[in-house]
Amino acid sequence: MRIQRKAILLAAAVIAAGALAACAETKEQRLSMGELSAQRMLDLADVNKDGNVSKEEFLKFMGEEFDRLDRNKDQRLSREELQRLNESLSGMTGG
């Protein structure tokens, strides 16, 4: 359950930061949004809290998220499974 929340928060943070960056008026504002997104990803995926996300940490995190999304456990994500992710993210970001 904790991994699910982390994965959803990570994806929501990345999407929200991207949307805010697109709306930002200045280069400095866009950079600030990108920095917030990177920090959120670091907070969620950096298991050993060394300030970096290793390839191992990243792949583990994303693998767990894939498994959570793959409801029928066929090792493939269908349009419907991906749509559920999109709906979850929309609910969390108020969109």
C-alpha positions as CSV (number, residue, x, y, z in Angstrom):
1,M,0.0,0.0,0.0
2,R,2.8,2.4,0.8
3,I,4.5,1.8,-2.6
4,Q,1.2,2.5,-4.3
5,R,0.8,5.8,-2.6
6,K,4.5,6.7,-3.4
7,A,4.1,5.8,-7.0
8,I,0.9,7.8,-7.4
9,L,2.4,10.7,-5.6
10,L,5.5,10.5,-7.8
11,A,3.5,10.4,-11.0
12,A,1.2,13.2,-9.8
13,A,4.2,15.4,-8.8
14,V,5.8,14.9,-12.2
15,I,2.6,15.7,-14.1
16,A,1.7,18.6,-11.9
17,A,5.2,20.1,-12.2
18,G,5.1,19.7,-15.9
19,A,1.7,21.4,-16.1
20,L,2.8,24.2,-13.9
21,A,6.0,24.6,-15.8
22,A,4.1,24.9,-19.1
23,C,2.0,27.7,-17.6
24,A,4.9,29.5,-16.0
25,E,5.6,32.8,-17.6
26,T,9.4,33.0,-17.1
27,K,12.3,30.7,-17.5
28,E,13.1,31.1,-13.8
29,Q,9.5,29.9,-12.9
30,R,9.8,26.9,-15.2
31,L,13.2,26.0,-13.7
32,S,11.7,26.2,-10.2
33,M,8.8,23.8,-11.1
34,G,11.3,21.4,-12.6
35,E,13.4,21.5,-9.4
36,L,10.3,20.7,-7.3
37,S,9.5,17.8,-9.5
38,A,13.0,16.4,-9.3
39,Q,13.0,16.8,-5.5
40,R,9.7,15.0,-5.2
41,M,10.9,12.1,-7.3
42,L,14.1,11.9,-5.2
43,D,12.0,11.9,-1.9
44,L,9.9,9.0,-3.2
45,A,12.4,6.8,-4.9
46,D,15.7,7.3,-2.9
47,V,15.4,4.2,-0.7
48,N,18.7,4.6,1.1
49,K,18.3,8.4,1.4
50,D,21.8,9.1,0.0
51,G,20.5,12.0,-2.0
52,N,20.6,10.1,-5.3
53,V,18.3,7.6,-7.1
54,S,20.4,4.7,-8.3
55,K,19.4,2.6,-11.4
56,E,18.6,-0.2,-9.0
57,E,16.3,2.1,-6.9
58,F,14.6,3.5,-10.0
59,L,14.0,0.2,-11.6
60,K,12.7,-1.3,-8.4
61,F,10.3,1.6,-7.8
62,M,9.0,1.5,-11.4
63,G,8.8,-2.3,-11.4
64,E,6.6,-2.1,-8.3
65,E,4.4,0.5,-9.9
66,F,4.0,-1.6,-13.0
67,D,3.0,-4.6,-10.9
68,R,0.4,-2.5,-9.1
69,L,-1.1,-1.2,-12.4
70,D,-1.1,-4.7,-14.0
71,R,-4.4,-5.7,-12.4
72,N,-4.8,-9.0,-14.4
73,K,-1.1,-9.9,-13.9
74,D,-0.5,-10.6,-17.6
75,Q,2.8,-8.6,-17.6
76,R,1.3,-6.0,-19.9
77,L,-0.5,-2.8,-19.3
78,S,-3.7,-2.4,-21.3
79,R,-5.3,0.9,-22.2
80,E,-7.9,0.3,-19.4
81,E,-5.1,-0.3,-16.8
82,L,-3.3,2.9,-17.8
83,Q,-6.6,4.8,-17.8
84,R,-7.1,3.8,-14.2
85,L,-3.8,5.5,-13.4
86,N,-4.8,8.6,-15.3
87,E,-8.1,8.7,-13.3
88,S,-6.2,8.3,-10.0
89,L,-3.9,11.1,-10.9
90,S,-6.7,13.4,-12.0
91,G,-8.4,12.9,-8.7
92,M,-5.3,13.7,-6.7
93,T,-4.4,16.8,-8.7
94,G,-8.0,18.1,-8.8
95,G,-8.1,17.9,-12.6
